[in-house]
Amino acid sequence: MKKKKYILIGTHNRGKFKEISQLLPKRFIKISPSQLKIKSPKETGKTFKANSKLKANYFFKKSNKITLSDDSGIEIFSLNKQPGIFSARWAKKYGSFNNAMKIILNKLKNKSNRKARFVCSLTLRISKKKSYTYEGLIYGKISKKISGTNGFGYDPIFIPNGKKITFGQMRKDKKYKMDHRFLAYKKIKKKITAL
């Protein structure tokens, strides 16, 4: 039986922390940056991948622990892939995710193309020299209204392809097994289970 290991999940977002925690094997003791009183770094990257790496490197350096960091967001094709890497910052700018979703719905009011995708880039930093980054994408469309209270962020306006309900209306255990974070985790899983 493998030893218990500590892993820092590099996020202050409770929803992300919970979702990533549930994906990880039980033998990992999950720590959040707030438990170690580590603030978030400035996200200066121009891509999800760059920000994911930046966060993993920063939290690893500050904690000296194996770190798994995520950068994710929603890209809406008829809005030039906005909000993209600024997904969380839009929520901050407009006061809440609810307000940001209302603004998105308003911008799409007269548009027939409602195609969108969620992107998640996960970086696992194991040591100073070893790190791995993988991306998960899930395609779908933006709903006509905010629906559901499950999940977090933009989940209540995103309907994945092949489904008729939003992530916000789905049971969490269903959503966790198909979303962009899960798809990225599937790619990185072997590296994590080998630890």
Secondary structure, 3 states (H helix, E strand, C coil): CCCCEEEEEECCCHHHHHHHHHHCCCCEEEECHHHHCCCCCCCCCCCHHHHHHHHHHHHHHHHCCCEEEEEEEEEEHHHCCEEHHHHHHHHHHCCCHHHHHHHHHHHCCCCCCCEEEEEEEEEEECCCCCEEEEEEEEEEEECCCCCCCCCCCCHHHEEECCCCCCHHHCCHHHHCCCCHHHHHHHHHHHHHHCC
